[in-house]
Amino acid sequence: MKRASINISDLFDLPGAVIYNPDEFKSCGSVSIDSRTIKKNTLFVAIKGQNFDGHNFVEQAVKSGANAVVIDSRNLKKFKGINITIITVPDTIKAYGQIANIWRRKLGAKIISITGSNGKTTTKDILAELLQSKYKVVKTISNNNNHIGVPLTILSAKSGTEVIVLEHGTNHFGEIEYTSEIAKPDIAIITNIGESHLEFLIDKSGVYNEKAKLFDACIANNGTVVINSDDPIIKKNLKKNTKKISYGSNGNPDYKGKILRYNDYGQLVLEITSGEKSNEFVLPLYGKSNAQNFLAAYTIADMMGVSKTAIQKVTKKITSPKGRLNLFVFNNSLLVDDTYNSNPVSVKAAIDVIKNIKVYNHSLLILGDMFELGERAIEFHKHLAEDVKNIKRVRVATIGKLMKNLADELQKNSIDSVHFNTKKQLEKFLLATDLTNYKILVKGSRGMKMEQFVELIKTKAA
């Protein structure tokens, strides 16, 4: 097998690049932005982040074996004495993305790109697990899904990688377009369009217009888009004559999912029908949203030729990413940790999980603020009361300025609720409350750091 490498001619293609000591560089088989990971014959790209500047670590990278460095042209004087190839560029972050695109072409791996308002990380992780039964796969680690994370994932792939599963995130216009042009996906999927990042993307149309840049890049690459046919915005706005595969629970998509039943703990049995054939899967996951995530991953895995037998085998071992509908069962209570992030759609999905858990008679919802919802933030928080109303024997504990609106709305409707202004107050409440016979949900936006209440409840239950 021929090893992929980056040559000096590739670096001449970087826009605005000026190369010093070009004869010192033959090729490199890896690229890094972290001087601590440098090995022999590595290209080091000095990027400036919020908390660090890679230019401060160029000399360390050279000592560790870097055979070329990419630096901002304004820093050239600082490094003229270094006796290796130096490539100066106007913007090292953009150069990093362009190098990732070069590496993507050299590898020849199939690129599968995933975005969406909810479910993209879980779908990405499930899909990677399914594909690994047949292919050598690299996937986005954690949620490294931005302008740095996408090229980082591509450049982490070694020679012989057959599939790269990428997650693309955004909260500003232009981010998806940028990372999509780097990735140039062969298969692209938007899991759904919801009320996320509205502070910057304005409304659902803005969310779709941003996310749809992934489809545009895929179509331009003669790829296949995978659409959630249950999402009206995706279905309505998809361009005509697009090469597509559909999945969903309604109508007649190419892959149709139907939840057959839940067990007492809310885990579900999902039937998937494609053509005239149906298969049942017992999912070690919770909630309708995860049924949708699995269906999306299954659709692509089947497209990629993964056998039903392999999918059944892998499915038994699937787990949700940390902080995304993780369930913990104690002696006399149950905890659902959905603390990774929050928006109106994902809160409703988490409440749906609580409703479908049959064990334990009482429900406690511990809810923190949902951020980045723009002008309608108060309205979205109030509207959650409609979902809470449908739970029997429910108690709600809220924290955060925005969640005060939900607490007030619940109290108007005579629903047992209590609001806390500080984390210490909420901690005191949880320590003093008998949680016996409760199913407990903890959820809030990333900035609320709700996971500390998960740890408190775990400690109390131990």
FENNORZI-V609389 format. One record per helix or strand of 3 or more residues. SS is the DSSP state (~ for helix, > for strand). FROM is the first residue (numbers start at 1). LEN is the number of residues. If there is no record, write none. Layout:
SS FROM LEN
SS FROM LEN
//
This chain:
~ 8 5
> 18 3
~ 22 3
> 30 3
~ 35 3
> 42 4
~ 54 11
> 66 7
~ 73 7
> 85 5
~ 92 16
> 110 6
~ 120 12
> 137 3
~ 149 8
> 163 5
~ 175 9
> 187 4
~ 198 4
~ 204 8
~ 213 8
> 224 5
~ 232 6
> 244 5
> 255 8
> 267 8
> 277 10
~ 288 16
~ 308 8
> 326 4
> 333 6
~ 344 13
> 362 7
~ 374 15
> 394 6
~ 403 10
> 417 4
~ 423 10
> 438 6
~ 446 3
~ 451 11
//
